[in-house]
Amino acid sequence: MPTDKGYRFFVDNFLAKGISEFKDIFKIEEALKREKEDILKWADHLTKFLAEESSNFAILNLLERNFLLKEGWEEILDEPEFKEEDLISDFTNLIKNFEKNIEELKINSGIKIYIGKEFPFPKAREFSIISSRCYFPDEEEGIISLLGPKRMAYDKNISLMNSLVKLLEKF
């Protein structure tokens, strides 16, 4: 299994080459078009979409409303790492810490990636997080995040997040 530094090397090289557009960009466009008149329904649909497309746990935080949406328990618990009960407990603790301390992470409009030990919370060594601050319909500010095992599909998930953030800028 690669080390945190090995994953970081891969991610940094991927980012240095330039992030490609998500291969099914039309899926993101369709997800963004649904139910825009009700921000909570829209956000719920988008969170489910992110969890399904990434096969990871998705959190969407509407900052002004102090409202969190979480999706992807089925996707994440199907991953082989979660056959160990300790990792399930560690992951739920990571989610709790992430929710409580999200503002401390200073996530800006760029994509922020934490891998294993880089994450400032305890018991996060086996996981990675990809996050970005963005604006949703009606200028609602928020943070979208994907949480999963360190061996997540970084190229796919970074492309997904990057394409989503770019499309949100147009909405």
C-alpha atoms as an extended CHARMM CRD file, in Angstrom:
* protein
*
       171  EXT
         1         1  MET       CA              0.0000000000        0.0000000000        0.0000000000  PROA      1               0.0000000000
         2         2  PRO       CA              1.3930000000        3.4240000000       -0.9000000000  PROA      2               0.0000000000
         3         3  THR       CA              2.3930000000        5.8110000000        1.8570000000  PROA      3               0.0000000000
         4         4  ASP       CA              0.8390000000        9.2360000000        2.4340000000  PROA      4               0.0000000000
         5         5  LYS       CA              3.8560000000       10.7210000000        0.6410000000  PROA      5               0.0000000000
         6         6  GLY       CA              3.2720000000        8.3780000000       -2.3030000000  PROA      6               0.0000000000
         7         7  TYR       CA             -0.3610000000        9.4780000000       -2.5950000000  PROA      7               0.0000000000
         8         8  ARG       CA              0.6880000000       13.1250000000       -2.2180000000  PROA      8               0.0000000000
         9         9  PHE       CA              3.2790000000       12.6840000000       -5.0010000000  PROA      9               0.0000000000
        10        10  PHE       CA              0.5900000000       11.2290000000       -7.2800000000  PROA      10              0.0000000000
        11        11  VAL       CA             -1.9080000000       13.9970000000       -6.4720000000  PROA      11              0.0000000000
        12        12  ASP       CA              0.6580000000       16.7820000000       -6.8900000000  PROA      12              0.0000000000
        13        13  ASN       CA              1.7960000000       15.3750000000      -10.2500000000  PROA      13              0.0000000000
        14        14  PHE       CA             -1.8120000000       15.0510000000      -11.3690000000  PROA      14              0.0000000000
        15        15  LEU       CA             -2.4880000000       18.6620000000      -10.3710000000  PROA      15              0.0000000000
        16        16  ALA       CA              0.7410000000       19.8850000000      -12.0100000000  PROA      16              0.0000000000
        17        17  LYS       CA             -0.3630000000       18.4220000000      -15.3460000000  PROA      17              0.0000000000
        18        18  GLY       CA             -3.6310000000       20.3040000000      -15.1400000000  PROA      18              0.0000000000
        19        19  ILE       CA             -6.9620000000       18.9570000000      -14.0280000000  PROA      19              0.0000000000
        20        20  SER       CA             -8.9420000000       17.4000000000      -16.8180000000  PROA      20              0.0000000000
        21        21  GLU       CA            -12.6540000000       17.9460000000      -17.1870000000  PROA      21              0.0000000000
        22        22  PHE       CA            -14.8590000000       15.2630000000      -15.6340000000  PROA      22              0.0000000000
        23        23  LYS       CA            -15.5970000000       12.7220000000      -18.3560000000  PROA      23              0.0000000000
        24        24  ASP       CA            -19.3830000000       12.8390000000      -17.8680000000  PROA      24              0.0000000000
        25        25  ILE       CA            -19.7280000000       16.6090000000      -17.5530000000  PROA      25              0.0000000000
        26        26  PHE       CA            -23.3130000000       16.4330000000      -18.7820000000  PROA      26              0.0000000000
        27        27  LYS       CA            -24.2080000000       14.4570000000      -15.6150000000  PROA      27              0.0000000000
        28        28  ILE       CA            -22.9990000000       17.3570000000      -13.4800000000  PROA      28              0.0000000000
        29        29  GLU       CA            -24.9090000000       19.8330000000      -15.6220000000  PROA      29              0.0000000000
        30        30  GLU       CA            -28.0840000000       17.7800000000      -15.2160000000  PROA      30              0.0000000000
        31        31  ALA       CA            -27.5800000000       17.5450000000      -11.4510000000  PROA      31              0.0000000000
        32        32  LEU       CA            -27.1710000000       21.3130000000      -11.1970000000  PROA      32              0.0000000000
        33        33  LYS       CA            -30.3110000000       22.0850000000      -13.2070000000  PROA      33              0.0000000000
        34        34  ARG       CA            -32.6880000000       20.2280000000      -10.9060000000  PROA      34              0.0000000000
        35        35  GLU       CA            -34.9110000000       21.9760000000       -8.3460000000  PROA      35              0.0000000000
        36        36  LYS       CA            -32.9850000000       25.2790000000       -8.2370000000  PROA      36              0.0000000000
        37        37  GLU       CA            -36.0130000000       27.0880000000       -6.8410000000  PROA      37              0.0000000000
        38        38  ASP       CA            -35.6880000000       25.1860000000       -3.5230000000  PROA      38              0.0000000000
        39        39  ILE       CA            -32.0550000000       25.3850000000       -2.3910000000  PROA      39              0.0000000000
        40        40  LEU       CA            -32.4230000000       22.5970000000        0.1770000000  PROA      40              0.0000000000
        41        41  LYS       CA            -33.8850000000       20.1090000000       -2.3200000000  PROA      41              0.0000000000
        42        42  TRP       CA            -31.2790000000       21.1640000000       -4.8550000000  PROA      42              0.0000000000
        43        43  ALA       CA            -28.4470000000       20.7140000000       -2.3400000000  PROA      43              0.0000000000
        44        44  ASP       CA            -29.8140000000       17.3310000000       -1.2630000000  PROA      44              0.0000000000
        45        45  HSD       CA            -29.9130000000       16.1240000000       -4.8640000000  PROA      45              0.0000000000
        46        46  LEU       CA            -26.3850000000       17.4270000000       -5.5330000000  PROA      46              0.0000000000
        47        47  THR       CA            -24.9970000000       15.7370000000       -2.3980000000  PROA      47              0.0000000000
        48        48  LYS       CA            -26.5060000000       12.3890000000       -3.4420000000  PROA      48              0.0000000000
        49        49  PHE       CA            -25.1110000000       12.8490000000       -6.9420000000  PROA      49              0.0000000000
        50        50  LEU       CA            -21.5910000000       13.5150000000       -5.5850000000  PROA      50              0.0000000000
        51        51  ALA       CA            -21.6830000000       10.4640000000       -3.3170000000  PROA      51              0.0000000000
        52        52  GLU       CA            -22.8330000000        8.1970000000       -6.1510000000  PROA      52              0.0000000000
        53        53  GLU       CA            -20.3950000000        9.5450000000       -8.7580000000  PROA      53              0.0000000000
        54        54  SER       CA            -17.3840000000        9.4840000000       -6.4500000000  PROA      54              0.0000000000
        55        55  SER       CA            -18.2360000000        6.2840000000       -4.5390000000  PROA      55              0.0000000000
        56        56  ASN       CA            -17.3040000000        8.2510000000       -1.4270000000  PROA      56              0.0000000000
        57        57  PHE       CA            -18.9990000000       10.1380000000        1.3760000000  PROA      57              0.0000000000
        58        58  ALA       CA            -20.1820000000       13.6140000000        0.3650000000  PROA      58              0.0000000000
        59        59  ILE       CA            -20.8290000000       16.5710000000        2.6500000000  PROA      59              0.0000000000
        60        60  LEU       CA            -22.4040000000       19.7860000000        1.4450000000  PROA      60              0.0000000000
        61        61  ASN       CA            -22.3040000000       22.6400000000        3.9310000000  PROA      61              0.0000000000
        62        62  LEU       CA            -24.5460000000       25.6590000000        3.3590000000  PROA      62              0.0000000000
        63        63  LEU       CA            -22.5410000000       28.1310000000        5.4270000000  PROA      63              0.0000000000
        64        64  GLU       CA            -25.0790000000       30.9310000000        5.7790000000  PROA      64              0.0000000000
        65        65  ARG       CA            -27.7310000000       28.5200000000        6.9990000000  PROA      65              0.0000000000
        66        66  ASN       CA            -25.2730000000       26.4750000000        9.0690000000  PROA      66              0.0000000000
        67        67  PHE       CA            -26.8250000000       23.4410000000        7.3940000000  PROA      67              0.0000000000
        68        68  LEU       CA            -25.0550000000       20.2000000000        6.5170000000  PROA      68              0.0000000000
        69        69  LEU       CA            -26.1570000000       17.4970000000        4.1110000000  PROA      69              0.0000000000
        70        70  LYS       CA            -24.4280000000       14.1190000000        4.1940000000  PROA      70              0.0000000000
        71        71  GLU       CA            -24.7550000000       11.2840000000        1.7210000000  PROA      71              0.0000000000
        72        72  GLY       CA            -22.8580000000        8.1740000000        0.7940000000  PROA      72              0.0000000000
        73        73  TRP       CA            -22.9770000000        5.7600000000        3.7040000000  PROA      73              0.0000000000
        74        74  GLU       CA            -23.7930000000        2.9000000000        1.3310000000  PROA      74              0.0000000000
        75        75  GLU       CA            -21.0190000000        3.8720000000       -1.0710000000  PROA      75              0.0000000000
        76        76  ILE       CA            -18.3430000000        4.2700000000        1.5860000000  PROA      76              0.0000000000
        77        77  LEU       CA            -19.2320000000        1.2010000000        3.6500000000  PROA      77              0.0000000000
        78        78  ASP       CA            -18.8930000000       -0.9720000000        0.5290000000  PROA      78              0.0000000000
        79        79  GLU       CA            -15.1890000000       -0.1060000000        0.3670000000  PROA      79              0.0000000000
        80        80  PRO       CA            -12.8460000000       -2.9110000000        1.5600000000  PROA      80              0.0000000000
        81        81  GLU       CA            -11.2610000000       -0.7240000000        4.2660000000  PROA      81              0.0000000000
        82        82  PHE       CA            -14.5440000000       -0.6320000000        6.1330000000  PROA      82              0.0000000000
        83        83  LYS       CA            -14.5840000000       -4.3550000000        6.7960000000  PROA      83              0.0000000000
        84        84  GLU       CA            -12.5970000000       -3.4340000000        9.9290000000  PROA      84              0.0000000000
        85        85  GLU       CA            -14.8870000000       -2.0980000000       12.6640000000  PROA      85              0.0000000000
        86        86  ASP       CA            -12.1950000000        0.2400000000       14.0100000000  PROA      86              0.0000000000
        87        87  LEU       CA            -12.1020000000        2.0830000000       10.7040000000  PROA      87              0.0000000000
        88        88  ILE       CA            -15.8540000000        2.6610000000       10.7580000000  PROA      88              0.0000000000
        89        89  SER       CA            -15.4940000000        4.2440000000       14.1950000000  PROA      89              0.0000000000
        90        90  ASP       CA            -12.4910000000        6.3000000000       13.0630000000  PROA      90              0.0000000000
        91        91  PHE       CA            -14.4130000000        7.4810000000        9.9900000000  PROA      91              0.0000000000
        92        92  THR       CA            -17.4550000000        8.5870000000       11.9910000000  PROA      92              0.0000000000
        93        93  ASN       CA            -15.1250000000       10.4770000000       14.3500000000  PROA      93              0.0000000000
        94        94  LEU       CA            -13.4800000000       12.1160000000       11.3290000000  PROA      94              0.0000000000
        95        95  ILE       CA            -16.8820000000       13.2470000000       10.0700000000  PROA      95              0.0000000000
        96        96  LYS       CA            -17.7990000000       14.7000000000       13.4880000000  PROA      96              0.0000000000
        97        97  ASN       CA            -14.4780000000       16.5630000000       13.7370000000  PROA      97              0.0000000000
        98        98  PHE       CA            -14.7700000000       17.7770000000       10.1620000000  PROA      98              0.0000000000
        99        99  GLU       CA            -18.2770000000       19.1470000000       10.7800000000  PROA      99              0.0000000000
       100       100  LYS       CA            -17.2670000000       20.9370000000       13.9980000000  PROA      100             0.0000000000
       101       101  ASN       CA            -14.0420000000       22.4040000000       12.6600000000  PROA      101             0.0000000000
       102       102  ILE       CA            -14.7260000000       23.0280000000        8.9820000000  PROA      102             0.0000000000
       103       103  GLU       CA            -14.0850000000       26.7780000000        9.2430000000  PROA      103             0.0000000000
       104       104  GLU       CA            -10.6430000000       26.1720000000       10.8070000000  PROA      104             0.0000000000
       105       105  LEU       CA             -9.5270000000       24.3950000000        7.6360000000  PROA      105             0.0000000000
       106       106  LYS       CA             -9.6560000000       27.6790000000        5.7010000000  PROA      106             0.0000000000
       107       107  ILE       CA            -11.0500000000       26.0240000000        2.5930000000  PROA      107             0.0000000000
       108       108  ASN       CA            -11.0860000000       28.6100000000       -0.1870000000  PROA      108             0.0000000000
       109       109  SER       CA            -12.3240000000       28.5390000000       -3.7650000000  PROA      109             0.0000000000
       110       110  GLY       CA             -9.4960000000       26.2460000000       -4.8300000000  PROA      110             0.0000000000
       111       111  ILE       CA             -9.5970000000       22.5310000000       -4.2260000000  PROA      111             0.0000000000
       112       112  LYS       CA             -7.9990000000       21.5210000000       -0.9230000000  PROA      112             0.0000000000
       113       113  ILE       CA             -6.8150000000       17.9210000000       -0.5130000000  PROA      113             0.0000000000
       114       114  TYR       CA             -5.8480000000       16.3130000000        2.7750000000  PROA      114             0.0000000000
       115       115  ILE       CA             -4.2630000000       12.8720000000        2.6800000000  PROA      115             0.0000000000
       116       116  GLY       CA             -3.8870000000       10.7360000000        5.8050000000  PROA      116             0.0000000000
       117       117  LYS       CA             -1.6310000000       12.3620000000        8.3840000000  PROA      117             0.0000000000
       118       118  GLU       CA             -1.9740000000       15.7640000000        6.6940000000  PROA      118             0.0000000000
       119       119  PHE       CA             -5.4380000000       16.0700000000        8.1520000000  PROA      119             0.0000000000
       120       120  PRO       CA             -5.3390000000       17.9940000000       11.4530000000  PROA      120             0.0000000000
       121       121  PHE       CA             -7.8360000000       15.7520000000       13.2520000000  PROA      121             0.0000000000
       122       122  PRO       CA             -7.1720000000       12.5870000000       15.2310000000  PROA      122             0.0000000000
       123       123  LYS       CA             -7.8270000000        9.1490000000       13.7460000000  PROA      123             0.0000000000
       124       124  ALA       CA             -7.8270000000       10.4340000000       10.1790000000  PROA      124             0.0000000000
       125       125  ARG       CA             -4.6930000000        8.5980000000        9.0210000000  PROA      125             0.0000000000
       126       126  GLU       CA             -6.5140000000        6.1530000000        6.7580000000  PROA      126             0.0000000000
       127       127  PHE       CA             -8.6570000000        8.7240000000        4.9560000000  PROA      127             0.0000000000
       128       128  SER       CA             -8.5170000000       11.5620000000        2.4580000000  PROA      128             0.0000000000
       129       129  ILE       CA            -10.6960000000       14.5970000000        1.9270000000  PROA      129             0.0000000000
       130       130  ILE       CA            -11.1870000000       16.7570000000       -1.1540000000  PROA      130             0.0000000000
       131       131  SER       CA            -12.9600000000       20.0780000000       -0.4370000000  PROA      131             0.0000000000
       132       132  SER       CA            -13.7530000000       23.3700000000       -2.0980000000  PROA      132             0.0000000000
       133       133  ARG       CA            -15.6340000000       26.5280000000       -1.1710000000  PROA      133             0.0000000000
       134       134  CYS       CA            -18.1430000000       27.5980000000       -3.7950000000  PROA      134             0.0000000000
       135       135  TYR       CA            -21.3520000000       29.5130000000       -4.4360000000  PROA      135             0.0000000000
       136       136  PHE       CA            -24.6590000000       27.7950000000       -5.0450000000  PROA      136             0.0000000000
       137       137  PRO       CA            -27.8650000000       29.2590000000       -6.5150000000  PROA      137             0.0000000000
       138       138  ASP       CA            -29.0300000000       32.5350000000       -4.9440000000  PROA      138             0.0000000000
       139       139  GLU       CA            -25.4100000000       33.3230000000       -3.9980000000  PROA      139             0.0000000000
       140       140  GLU       CA            -25.5730000000       30.8020000000       -1.1630000000  PROA      140             0.0000000000
       141       141  GLU       CA            -21.9980000000       30.1980000000        0.0070000000  PROA      141             0.0000000000
       142       142  GLY       CA            -20.9800000000       26.6660000000        0.8390000000  PROA      142             0.0000000000
       143       143  ILE       CA            -18.3350000000       23.9970000000        1.0150000000  PROA      143             0.0000000000
       144       144  ILE       CA            -18.4940000000       20.6980000000       -0.8150000000  PROA      144             0.0000000000
       145       145  SER       CA            -16.3610000000       17.7910000000        0.3130000000  PROA      145             0.0000000000
       146       146  LEU       CA            -15.6590000000       14.1850000000       -0.5600000000  PROA      146             0.0000000000
       147       147  LEU       CA            -14.3610000000       11.9450000000        2.2170000000  PROA      147             0.0000000000
       148       148  GLY       CA            -13.0630000000        8.4580000000        1.6240000000  PROA      148             0.0000000000
       149       149  PRO       CA            -10.2200000000        6.0010000000        1.9930000000  PROA      149             0.0000000000
       150       150  LYS       CA             -6.7010000000        7.1230000000        1.1060000000  PROA      150             0.0000000000
       151       151  ARG       CA             -6.7490000000        4.9580000000       -2.0000000000  PROA      151             0.0000000000
       152       152  MET       CA             -9.7190000000        6.8590000000       -3.4680000000  PROA      152             0.0000000000
       153       153  ALA       CA             -9.7570000000        7.6040000000       -7.1860000000  PROA      153             0.0000000000
       154       154  TYR       CA             -8.0620000000       11.0120000000       -6.8780000000  PROA      154             0.0000000000
       155       155  ASP       CA             -7.9660000000       11.7200000000      -10.5960000000  PROA      155             0.0000000000
       156       156  LYS       CA            -11.6930000000       11.0750000000      -11.0230000000  PROA      156             0.0000000000
       157       157  ASN       CA            -12.7210000000       12.8290000000       -7.8020000000  PROA      157             0.0000000000
       158       158  ILE       CA            -10.5340000000       15.8960000000       -8.3280000000  PROA      158             0.0000000000
       159       159  SER       CA            -11.8710000000       16.2070000000      -11.8910000000  PROA      159             0.0000000000
       160       160  LEU       CA            -15.4260000000       15.8220000000      -10.5620000000  PROA      160             0.0000000000
       161       161  MET       CA            -14.9470000000       18.5390000000       -7.9390000000  PROA      161             0.0000000000
       162       162  ASN       CA            -13.0960000000       20.8720000000      -10.2870000000  PROA      162             0.0000000000
       163       163  SER       CA            -15.7310000000       20.5590000000      -13.0180000000  PROA      163             0.0000000000
       164       164  LEU       CA            -18.5240000000       21.0430000000      -10.4840000000  PROA      164             0.0000000000
       165       165  VAL       CA            -16.9440000000       24.1970000000       -9.0530000000  PROA      165             0.0000000000
       166       166  LYS       CA            -16.4290000000       25.6440000000      -12.5560000000  PROA      166             0.0000000000
       167       167  LEU       CA            -20.0260000000       24.9100000000      -13.5340000000  PROA      167             0.0000000000
       168       168  LEU       CA            -21.3370000000       26.4460000000      -10.3040000000  PROA      168             0.0000000000
       169       169  GLU       CA            -19.5770000000       29.6860000000      -11.2300000000  PROA      169             0.0000000000
       170       170  LYS       CA            -21.8150000000       29.8600000000      -14.3310000000  PROA      170             0.0000000000
       171       171  PHE       CA            -25.1140000000       29.1960000000      -12.5140000000  PROA      171             0.0000000000
